[in-house]
């Protein structure tokens, strides 16, 4: 039974699930520096909270439609928003933007556009602090699809196929009068 489910998981994830690629970029959020150019803990906390504000701006309809128009994308702002995720690196002032798409080149184009124009748009709207590119835009997983993970799916289906019959046998034995 495990072998059959394992093969089923392999076939489904290999042939029926559309591969997803991702491109990512990082930006650093700053508020202000004190007179000695030192960053205080309050400024770090404030910068971490600013990530939510910048995220809302970059995922807002106006900016998403700007991306669509500039890159001639054939999608709605809701579809584009579903492809973009923005998160804060734990306990830092680094904001990471990830773009998922079935086409690696398109994910890369969108991520690069956000990397290049996002800080400018954010600075125009939010008058305090700054959002600056940090590092480069890069393909996640070296350009290989990030999903589906065929190996993991196959192993999980195999294990489920092995465990379920054993659980059924145990239950039958426990409740056999």
Backbone as ProteinMPNN parsed JSONL, in Angstrom:
{"seq_chain_A": "XXXXXXXXXXXXXXXXXXXXXXXXXXXXXXXXXXXXXXXXXXXXXXXXXXXXXXXXXXXXXXXXXXXXXXXXXXXXXXXXXXXXXXXXXXXXXXXXXXXXXXXXXXXXXXXXXXXXXXXXXXXXXXXXXXXXXXXXXXXXXXXXXXXXXXXXXXXXXXXXXXXXXXXXXXXXXXXXX", "coords_chain_A": {"N_chain_A": [[0.829, -1.198, 0.0], [1.967, 1.227, 0.76], [3.876, 1.49, -1.211], [2.291, 1.865, -3.505], [0.918, 4.285, -2.914], [3.177, 5.92, -2.708], [4.178, 5.896, -5.341], [1.964, 7.063, -6.547], [2.033, 9.635, -5.362], [4.453, 10.531, -6.409], [3.898, 10.557, -9.2], [1.744, 12.397, -9.313], [2.902, 14.79, -8.243], [4.961, 15.147, -10.035], [3.828, 15.335, -12.609], [1.317, 16.607, -12.583], [1.259, 18.899, -11.028], [1.953, 22.276, -11.27], [5.152, 23.585, -11.583], [6.67, 25.921, -9.325], [8.559, 28.871, -9.222], [10.897, 31.101, -7.598], [11.927, 34.426, -6.811], [13.971, 36.63, -4.966], [14.55, 39.467, -2.858], [16.272, 41.75, -0.685], [15.749, 44.4, 1.625], [16.76, 47.168, 3.594], [15.503, 48.683, 6.473], [15.464, 51.813, 7.906], [15.28, 54.256, 10.519], [16.205, 56.808, 11.878], [19.396, 58.241, 12.673], [21.328, 58.778, 15.646], [23.194, 61.62, 16.963], [25.809, 60.67, 16.97], [25.908, 58.86, 14.928], [25.028, 56.353, 15.686], [22.974, 53.481, 16.089], [20.136, 53.123, 18.0], [18.388, 50.962, 20.348], [15.686, 51.625, 20.414], [15.381, 52.81, 17.92], [15.88, 50.616, 16.304], [13.724, 48.956, 16.992], [11.646, 50.598, 16.134], [12.216, 50.644, 13.394], [11.751, 47.962, 12.772], [8.996, 47.898, 13.125], [8.258, 49.61, 11.103], [8.501, 48.065, 8.87], [6.076, 46.757, 8.495], [4.493, 48.888, 7.646], [5.793, 49.653, 5.247], [5.412, 47.279, 3.862], [2.622, 47.263, 3.499], [2.396, 49.452, 1.781], [3.882, 48.592, -0.479], [2.369, 46.436, -1.235], [0.053, 47.572, -1.916], [-2.756, 48.571, -3.94], [-2.305, 50.705, -5.811], [0.51, 50.748, -6.215], [0.934, 48.102, -7.074], [-0.509, 48.097, -9.463], [1.059, 49.888, -10.846], [3.363, 48.352, -11.185], [2.32, 46.313, -12.814], [1.589, 47.781, -15.119], [4.098, 48.884, -15.882], [5.677, 46.624, -16.394], [4.188, 45.337, -18.251], [2.414, 43.208, -17.541], [0.151, 40.478, -17.667], [-2.159, 40.346, -15.785], [-4.269, 40.763, -12.868], [-4.293, 43.206, -10.179], [-4.837, 41.827, -7.844], [-4.072, 39.218, -8.451], [-1.335, 39.593, -8.839], [-0.618, 40.471, -6.286], [-0.999, 38.124, -4.846], [1.224, 36.703, -5.598], [3.348, 37.857, -4.344], [5.228, 38.061, -1.391], [5.979, 39.607, 1.675], [8.238, 39.918, 4.269], [9.668, 40.233, 7.563], [13.003, 39.779, 8.521], [13.828, 37.847, 11.286], [13.995, 39.663, 14.263], [15.47, 41.785, 13.151], [16.183, 44.656, 11.083], [15.75, 44.101, 8.504], [13.984, 43.683, 5.528], [12.404, 41.262, 3.646], [11.579, 40.478, 0.347], [9.695, 38.289, -1.476], [8.978, 36.745, -4.529], [6.796, 34.68, -6.219], [6.317, 32.584, -9.021], [5.199, 30.812, -11.951], [6.984, 31.117, -13.939], [10.325, 31.638, -13.934], [11.801, 33.809, -14.96], [9.886, 35.834, -15.055], [9.225, 36.098, -12.337], [11.682, 37.02, -11.436], [11.864, 39.479, -12.858], [9.758, 40.928, -11.684], [10.57, 40.997, -8.989], [12.983, 42.422, -9.269], [11.983, 44.864, -10.186], [10.532, 45.756, -7.961], [12.653, 45.921, -6.162], [14.146, 47.989, -7.299], [12.356, 50.179, -7.539], [10.675, 50.227, -5.325], [11.823, 51.332, -2.864], [11.89, 54.076, -3.556], [9.175, 54.739, -3.981], [8.176, 54.154, -1.431], [9.557, 56.054, 0.139], [8.443, 58.405, -0.831], [5.871, 58.302, 0.19], [6.035, 57.707, 2.963], [7.328, 59.84, 5.158], [9.313, 59.74, 7.083], [12.287, 58.012, 8.038], [13.865, 55.376, 6.078], [13.992, 53.214, 3.224], [16.074, 50.987, 1.888], [17.819, 49.303, -0.757], [19.364, 46.147, -0.134], [21.937, 44.127, -0.747], [21.445, 41.85, -3.469], [19.086, 41.006, -6.118], [17.959, 37.727, -6.308], [17.642, 34.391, -7.595], [15.682, 32.072, -5.95], [16.63, 28.975, -4.546], [18.525, 28.44, -6.447], [17.377, 28.804, -8.963], [16.015, 26.492, -9.514], [12.832, 24.818, -9.374], [10.8, 25.755, -6.57], [8.653, 24.503, -5.629], [6.62, 21.826, -6.836], [7.973, 19.725, -4.236], [9.172, 16.998, -5.249], [10.528, 14.725, -4.279], [10.091, 14.86, -1.466], [7.278, 14.734, -1.397], [6.82, 12.193, -2.506], [8.05, 10.527, -0.584], [6.527, 11.17, 1.698], [3.95, 10.305, 0.904], [4.474, 7.572, 0.605], [5.113, 6.895, 3.272], [2.675, 7.518, 4.567], [1.086, 5.639, 3.279], [2.142, 3.346, 4.378], [1.706, 3.615, 7.138], [-1.086, 3.992, 7.527], [-2.443, 1.453, 6.869], [-1.326, -0.101, 8.942], [-2.31, 1.23, 11.203], [-5.013, 0.801, 10.828], [-5.128, -1.979, 11.147], [-4.357, -2.227, 13.849], [-6.496, -0.857, 15.09], [-8.65, -2.516, 14.351], [-7.911, -4.839, 15.705], [-8.023, -3.9, 18.359], [-10.714, -3.291, 18.74], [-11.994, -5.654, 18.238], [-14.316, -7.912, 19.167]], "CA_chain_A": [[0.0, 0.0, 0.0], [2.881, 2.367, 0.802], [4.506, 1.593, -2.519], [1.29, 2.406, -4.437], [0.75, 5.709, -2.608], [4.435, 6.582, -3.037], [4.189, 6.102, -6.796], [0.906, 8.042, -6.824], [2.552, 10.949, -4.984], [5.478, 10.897, -7.385], [3.25, 10.875, -10.478], [0.964, 13.638, -9.161], [3.762, 15.962, -8.077], [5.819, 15.302, -11.21], [3.138, 15.603, -13.864], [0.057, 17.34, -12.469], [1.43, 20.13, -10.263], [2.778, 23.241, -11.998], [6.301, 24.034, -10.778], [6.739, 27.319, -8.925], [9.901, 29.416, -9.024], [10.869, 32.289, -6.748], [13.033, 35.382, -6.792], [13.925, 37.309, -3.68], [15.459, 40.589, -2.617], [16.236, 42.257, 0.69], [15.887, 45.836, 1.804], [16.991, 47.521, 4.986], [14.641, 49.758, 6.942], [16.086, 52.624, 8.953], [14.485, 55.417, 10.93], [17.133, 57.934, 11.906], [20.571, 57.975, 13.501], [21.571, 59.838, 16.623], [24.276, 62.534, 16.587], [27.063, 59.922, 16.812], [25.679, 57.856, 13.887], [24.758, 55.06, 16.304], [21.579, 53.061, 16.039], [19.697, 52.724, 19.328], [17.407, 49.873, 20.373], [14.398, 52.215, 20.043], [15.374, 52.993, 16.472], [15.774, 49.286, 15.724], [12.333, 48.543, 17.185], [10.846, 51.426, 15.232], [12.471, 50.171, 12.028], [11.053, 46.694, 12.626], [7.576, 48.207, 12.968], [8.089, 50.271, 9.807], [8.413, 47.039, 7.836], [4.649, 46.543, 8.228], [4.022, 50.034, 6.862], [6.333, 49.52, 3.893], [4.751, 46.134, 3.251], [1.295, 47.709, 3.05], [2.587, 50.34, 0.623], [4.335, 47.813, -1.628], [1.301, 45.512, -1.636], [-1.133, 48.382, -2.187], [-3.275, 48.506, -5.31], [-1.665, 51.692, -6.691], [1.863, 50.311, -6.574], [0.829, 46.866, -7.847], [-0.921, 48.463, -10.821], [2.247, 50.492, -11.457], [4.206, 47.225, -11.599], [1.645, 45.662, -13.941], [1.715, 48.653, -16.295], [5.506, 49.037, -16.266], [6.223, 45.353, -16.889], [3.211, 44.776, -19.201], [1.972, 41.915, -17.039], [-1.222, 40.124, -18.007], [-2.805, 39.88, -14.559], [-4.886, 41.816, -12.062], [-3.487, 43.532, -9.0], [-5.033, 40.763, -6.849], [-3.235, 38.08, -8.846], [0.051, 39.967, -8.552], [-0.455, 40.503, -4.822], [-0.901, 36.74, -4.38], [2.549, 36.192, -5.941], [4.374, 38.582, -3.583], [5.163, 38.018, 0.071], [6.957, 40.486, 2.31], [8.397, 39.543, 5.674], [10.819, 40.778, 8.28], [13.94, 38.806, 9.07], [13.616, 37.821, 12.73], [14.744, 40.574, 15.133], [16.359, 42.669, 12.395], [15.481, 45.681, 10.329], [15.807, 43.641, 7.12], [12.706, 43.294, 4.939], [12.635, 40.366, 2.518], [10.488, 40.422, -0.62], [9.736, 37.068, -2.271], [8.014, 36.706, -5.624], [6.63, 33.325, -6.752], [5.643, 32.527, -10.31], [5.526, 29.602, -12.708], [8.072, 31.507, -14.832], [11.412, 32.214, -13.147], [12.169, 35.126, -15.497], [8.884, 36.811, -14.644], [9.419, 36.318, -10.9], [12.881, 37.846, -11.329], [11.533, 40.827, -13.335], [8.917, 41.584, -10.677], [11.414, 41.255, -7.813], [13.913, 43.502, -9.615], [11.23, 46.121, -10.253], [10.272, 46.157, -6.569], [13.968, 46.257, -5.597], [14.603, 49.265, -7.839], [11.403, 51.288, -7.385], [10.002, 50.181, -4.025], [12.323, 52.334, -1.918], [11.505, 55.428, -3.986], [7.743, 54.888, -3.702], [7.995, 54.172, 0.021], [10.059, 57.332, 0.66], [7.496, 59.453, -1.209], [4.669, 58.211, 1.019], [6.426, 57.781, 4.366], [8.314, 60.935, 5.2], [10.39, 59.465, 8.037], [12.984, 56.758, 7.812], [14.202, 55.052, 4.701], [13.985, 51.829, 2.777], [17.173, 50.941, 0.933], [18.194, 47.96, -1.206], [20.467, 45.497, 0.575], [22.29, 42.926, -1.498], [20.989, 41.747, -4.852], [17.941, 40.154, -6.407], [18.496, 36.417, -6.649], [16.697, 33.292, -7.768], [15.66, 31.184, -4.794], [16.886, 27.571, -4.876], [19.381, 28.477, -7.643], [16.57, 28.754, -10.175], [15.21, 25.276, -9.572], [11.508, 25.054, -8.786], [10.71, 25.643, -5.119], [7.58, 23.541, -5.392], [6.493, 20.865, -5.742], [9.155, 18.967, -3.852], [8.775, 15.655, -5.683], [11.111, 13.731, -3.371], [9.381, 14.9, -0.185], [5.907, 14.262, -1.612], [6.879, 10.744, -2.702], [8.349, 9.895, 0.701], [5.367, 11.346, 2.595], [2.877, 9.405, 0.46], [4.904, 6.219, 0.939], [4.964, 6.705, 4.72], [1.236, 7.472, 4.873], [0.61, 4.346, 2.788], [2.597, 2.3, 5.296], [1.157, 3.826, 8.481], [-2.542, 3.825, 7.563], [-2.849, 0.057, 7.034], [-0.953, -0.562, 10.283], [-3.26, 1.827, 12.139], [-6.288, 0.1, 10.634], [-4.98, -3.305, 11.759], [-4.358, -2.021, 15.306], [-7.869, -0.52, 15.478], [-9.481, -3.73, 14.214], [-7.552, -5.753, 16.795], [-8.473, -3.335, 19.611], [-12.16, -3.292, 18.836], [-12.509, -6.972, 17.911], [-14.948, -8.53, 20.35]], "C_chain_A": [[0.877, 1.268, 0.0], [3.542, 2.602, -0.54], [3.558, 2.245, -3.528], [1.083, 3.897, -4.187], [2.02, 6.507, -2.921], [4.526, 6.882, -4.528], [3.13, 7.131, -7.188], [1.361, 9.457, -6.491], [3.596, 11.446, -5.959], [4.849, 11.342, -8.702], [2.501, 12.2, -10.384], [1.873, 14.86, -9.077], [4.671, 16.187, -9.279], [5.073, 15.795, -12.44], [1.903, 16.489, -13.756], [0.154, 18.654, -11.701], [2.385, 21.042, -11.031], [3.925, 23.709, -11.103], [6.258, 25.543, -10.518], [8.203, 27.694, -8.712], [9.778, 30.653, -8.136], [12.119, 33.125, -6.946], [12.868, 36.204, -5.522], [14.899, 38.48, -3.658], [15.273, 41.058, -1.178], [16.421, 43.758, 0.681], [16.058, 46.105, 3.288], [16.15, 48.748, 5.325], [15.366, 50.498, 8.053], [15.151, 53.777, 9.308], [15.374, 56.641, 10.894], [18.316, 57.537, 12.779], [20.714, 59.088, 14.523], [22.788, 60.659, 16.178], [25.6, 61.819, 16.338], [26.974, 58.838, 15.741], [25.52, 56.447, 14.463], [23.274, 54.754, 16.189], [21.197, 52.555, 17.432], [18.672, 51.598, 19.218], [16.017, 50.397, 20.008], [14.296, 52.4, 18.539], [15.248, 51.649, 15.754], [14.34, 48.775, 15.828], [11.411, 49.313, 16.246], [11.006, 50.969, 13.786], [11.757, 48.848, 11.771], [9.554, 46.916, 12.426], [7.289, 48.881, 11.628], [7.971, 49.255, 8.667], [6.955, 46.769, 7.489], [4.079, 47.673, 7.372], [4.504, 49.926, 5.424], [5.687, 48.35, 3.15], [3.381, 46.52, 2.71], [1.392, 48.601, 1.82], [2.935, 49.518, -0.615], [3.306, 46.795, -2.099], [-0.009, 46.246, -1.914], [-1.49, 48.368, -3.668], [-2.549, 49.472, -6.254], [-0.286, 51.215, -7.153], [1.818, 49.028, -7.415], [0.409, 47.157, -9.286], [0.218, 49.159, -11.571], [3.179, 49.396, -11.969], [3.624, 46.564, -12.846], [1.811, 46.477, -15.215], [3.162, 48.722, -16.787], [6.083, 47.774, -16.892], [5.311, 44.679, -17.916], [2.77, 43.37, -18.803], [0.503, 41.701, -17.389], [-1.891, 39.507, -16.779], [-3.415, 41.067, -13.837], [-3.986, 42.122, -10.869], [-3.654, 42.47, -7.917], [-4.164, 39.548, -7.174], [-1.764, 38.371, -8.559], [0.314, 39.951, -7.052], [-0.285, 39.088, -4.263], [0.476, 36.14, -4.653], [3.657, 36.784, -5.066], [4.156, 38.374, -2.087], [6.297, 38.882, 0.617], [7.023, 40.117, 3.785], [9.632, 40.201, 6.254], [11.703, 39.619, 8.71], [13.877, 38.943, 10.59], [14.575, 38.745, 13.471], [15.784, 41.427, 14.387], [15.518, 43.752, 11.736], [15.549, 45.383, 8.828], [14.411, 43.187, 6.681], [13.009, 42.434, 3.711], [11.388, 40.307, 1.657], [10.699, 39.165, -1.455], [8.638, 37.116, -3.312], [7.998, 35.291, -6.181], [5.883, 33.403, -8.077], [6.02, 31.218, -10.992], [6.694, 29.855, -13.661], [9.151, 32.219, -14.01], [11.784, 33.609, -13.642], [11.163, 36.196, -15.076], [8.992, 37.112, -13.151], [10.613, 37.235, -10.679], [12.596, 39.29, -11.767], [10.728, 41.596, -12.293], [9.753, 41.943, -9.45], [12.39, 42.398, -8.089], [13.204, 44.851, -9.677], [10.957, 46.645, -8.838], [11.573, 46.629, -5.916], [14.418, 47.649, -6.031], [13.666, 50.421, -7.532], [10.724, 51.34, -6.028], [10.503, 51.207, -3.029], [11.906, 53.762, -2.279], [10.036, 55.695, -3.654], [7.501, 54.997, -2.201], [8.439, 55.508, 0.615], [9.117, 58.49, 0.325], [6.29, 59.478, -0.27], [4.991, 58.39, 2.492], [7.57, 58.785, 4.47], [9.464, 60.708, 6.175], [11.045, 58.139, 7.693], [13.32, 56.546, 6.35], [14.136, 53.55, 4.48], [15.024, 51.757, 1.67], [17.474, 49.508, 0.527], [19.379, 47.438, -0.411], [20.786, 44.205, -0.157], [21.762, 42.996, -2.915], [19.679, 40.983, -4.94], [18.515, 38.807, -6.823], [17.373, 35.401, -6.796], [16.805, 32.38, -6.555], [15.882, 29.754, -5.294], [17.691, 27.459, -6.179], [18.599, 28.306, -8.941], [15.772, 27.483, -10.349], [13.85, 25.562, -8.955], [11.525, 24.88, -7.264], [9.568, 24.724, -4.709], [7.125, 23.005, -6.737], [7.841, 20.198, -5.446], [8.811, 17.493, -4.088], [9.285, 14.596, -4.711], [10.35, 13.682, -2.049], [7.957, 14.36, -0.319], [5.879, 12.747, -1.747], [7.112, 10.027, -1.369], [7.157, 9.998, 1.653], [4.225, 10.411, 2.193], [3.219, 7.953, 0.783], [4.692, 5.938, 2.427], [3.494, 6.642, 5.138], [0.657, 6.135, 4.438], [1.047, 3.192, 3.657], [1.904, 2.407, 6.651], [-0.344, 3.551, 8.525], [-2.98, 2.363, 7.655], [-2.49, -0.498, 8.417], [-1.92, -0.02, 11.327], [-4.606, 1.129, 12.027], [-6.236, -1.284, 11.294], [-5.036, -3.189, 13.273], [-5.774, -1.733, 15.779], [-8.794, -1.734, 15.389], [-9.189, -4.691, 15.357], [-8.059, -5.229, 18.148], [-9.987, -3.458, 19.803], [-12.792, -4.612, 18.447], [-13.05, -7.635, 19.17], [-14.93, -10.0, 20.222]], "O_chain_A": [[0.564, 2.25, -0.674], [3.746, 3.741, -0.962], [3.983, 3.086, -4.32], [1.072, 4.689, -5.129], [1.933, 7.655, -3.357], [4.904, 7.983, -4.928], [3.366, 7.971, -8.056], [1.102, 10.385, -7.259], [3.631, 12.629, -6.3], [5.218, 12.379, -9.255], [2.611, 13.037, -11.28], [1.64, 15.855, -9.764], [5.108, 17.314, -9.515], [5.609, 16.577, -13.225], [1.484, 17.071, -14.757], [-0.788, 19.446, -11.724], [3.487, 20.633, -11.397], [3.692, 24.176, -9.988], [5.863, 26.328, -11.38], [8.976, 26.949, -8.11], [8.684, 31.185, -7.949], [13.207, 32.613, -7.21], [11.75, 36.441, -5.066], [15.923, 38.481, -4.341], [14.25, 40.795, -0.546], [17.142, 44.315, -0.146], [15.561, 45.357, 4.13], [16.096, 49.717, 4.567], [15.826, 49.891, 9.021], [14.337, 54.209, 8.492], [15.293, 57.434, 9.956], [18.223, 56.58, 13.547], [20.271, 60.213, 14.291], [23.347, 60.4, 15.112], [26.43, 62.31, 15.573], [27.859, 57.988, 15.648], [25.842, 55.463, 13.798], [22.434, 55.653, 16.192], [21.854, 51.667, 17.976], [18.154, 51.316, 18.138], [15.245, 49.69, 19.359], [13.238, 52.17, 17.952], [14.588, 51.554, 14.719], [13.802, 48.225, 14.867], [10.506, 48.739, 15.64], [10.028, 50.915, 13.04], [11.219, 48.631, 10.685], [8.916, 46.205, 11.649], [6.195, 48.736, 11.081], [7.401, 49.56, 7.62], [6.624, 46.571, 6.319], [3.272, 47.43, 6.475], [3.721, 50.088, 4.488], [5.446, 48.432, 1.946], [3.021, 46.148, 1.593], [0.559, 48.511, 0.919], [2.351, 49.722, -1.68], [3.365, 46.339, -3.241], [-1.049, 45.621, -2.121], [-0.631, 48.176, -4.529], [-2.214, 49.097, -7.378], [0.037, 51.277, -8.339], [2.586, 48.888, -8.366], [0.913, 46.534, -10.22], [0.327, 49.035, -12.791], [3.722, 49.506, -13.069], [4.341, 46.29, -13.808], [2.136, 45.93, -16.269], [3.412, 48.627, -17.989], [6.889, 47.851, -17.82], [5.614, 43.588, -18.398], [2.757, 42.457, -19.629], [-0.286, 42.646, -17.401], [-2.155, 38.306, -16.738], [-3.122, 42.222, -14.148], [-3.038, 41.389, -10.588], [-2.725, 42.227, -7.147], [-3.592, 38.928, -6.278], [-1.034, 37.497, -8.091], [1.355, 39.47, -6.604], [0.48, 38.876, -3.321], [0.858, 35.165, -4.006], [4.776, 36.271, -5.05], [3.038, 38.497, -1.586], [7.411, 38.885, 0.095], [6.0, 40.017, 4.461], [10.517, 40.661, 5.532], [11.215, 38.602, 9.202], [13.874, 40.059, 11.111], [15.794, 38.638, 13.336], [16.842, 41.746, 14.929], [14.291, 43.749, 11.831], [15.425, 46.281, 7.996], [13.748, 42.412, 7.371], [13.783, 42.835, 2.842], [10.281, 40.114, 2.158], [11.752, 38.99, -2.069], [7.502, 37.483, -3.013], [9.036, 34.756, -6.569], [4.943, 34.182, -8.234], [7.028, 30.596, -10.657], [7.322, 28.909, -14.136], [8.902, 33.289, -13.455], [12.055, 34.498, -12.835], [11.543, 37.328, -14.777], [8.864, 38.267, -12.745], [10.565, 38.127, -9.832], [13.045, 40.229, -11.109], [10.986, 42.774, -12.047], [9.658, 43.056, -8.932], [12.599, 43.252, -7.227], [13.764, 45.868, -9.267], [11.132, 47.832, -8.56], [11.582, 47.628, -5.198], [14.995, 48.398, -5.244], [14.128, 51.536, -7.288], [10.244, 52.398, -5.621], [9.697, 51.893, -2.401], [11.604, 54.563, -1.394], [9.696, 56.748, -3.113], [6.715, 55.833, -1.752], [7.77, 56.04, 1.502], [9.0, 59.442, 1.096], [5.752, 60.543, 0.029], [4.308, 59.134, 3.195], [8.65, 58.572, 3.918], [10.479, 61.401, 6.107], [10.411, 57.253, 7.12], [13.094, 57.411, 5.503], [14.212, 52.747, 5.41], [14.87, 52.395, 0.629], [17.399, 48.597, 1.352], [20.286, 48.193, -0.059], [19.968, 43.285, -0.175], [21.647, 44.077, -3.492], [19.221, 40.391, -3.962], [19.46, 38.754, -7.61], [16.303, 35.537, -6.202], [17.902, 31.965, -6.18], [15.373, 29.376, -6.349], [17.544, 26.487, -6.921], [19.104, 27.73, -9.905], [14.931, 27.401, -11.245], [13.724, 26.447, -8.108], [12.178, 23.979, -6.738], [9.526, 24.231, -3.582], [7.251, 23.725, -7.727], [8.72, 20.126, -6.305], [8.232, 16.834, -3.225], [8.552, 13.672, -4.359], [10.004, 12.605, -1.565], [7.487, 13.618, 0.542], [5.015, 12.086, -1.171], [6.445, 9.037, -1.067], [6.816, 9.03, 2.333], [3.602, 9.793, 3.056], [2.346, 7.188, 1.192], [4.165, 4.891, 2.803], [3.115, 5.812, 5.964], [-0.169, 5.556, 5.144], [0.388, 2.152, 3.675], [1.552, 1.388, 7.246], [-0.824, 2.933, 9.476], [-3.844, 2.06, 8.479], [-3.254, -1.27, 8.997], [-2.308, -0.744, 12.243], [-5.268, 0.895, 13.038], [-7.203, -1.704, 11.929], [-5.711, -3.99, 13.92], [-6.215, -2.308, 16.775], [-9.63, -1.944, 16.269], [-10.107, -5.291, 15.917], [-8.478, -6.018, 18.995], [-10.463, -3.702, 20.912], [-14.015, -4.692, 18.334], [-12.309, -7.881, 20.122], [-15.413, -10.704, 21.11]]}, "name": "protein", "num_of_chains": 1, "seq": "XXXXXXXXXXXXXXXXXXXXXXXXXXXXXXXXXXXXXXXXXXXXXXXXXXXXXXXXXXXXXXXXXXXXXXXXXXXXXXXXXXXXXXXXXXXXXXXXXXXXXXXXXXXXXXXXXXXXXXXXXXXXXXXXXXXXXXXXXXXXXXXXXXXXXXXXXXXXXXXXXXXXXXXXXXXXXXXXX"}
